[in-house]
């Protein structure tokens, strides 16, 4: 059985190496209102908080309604 050749895992960077493509960064300019810009800047941190608050309010309203129905006062 012949000895296997070691596989090369290093990128060849010689004079005749393939040219790497430049990285393209696309930027879009948008005119936003002050509120729209504020929301855009803080959306990543505020979205989970607002979703959690909405779920908590929904559960509280649901529990209050179930207790009200169970107690018999409509």
Secondary structure as UniProt FT lines:
FT   TURN            15..16
FT   HELIX           34..71
//
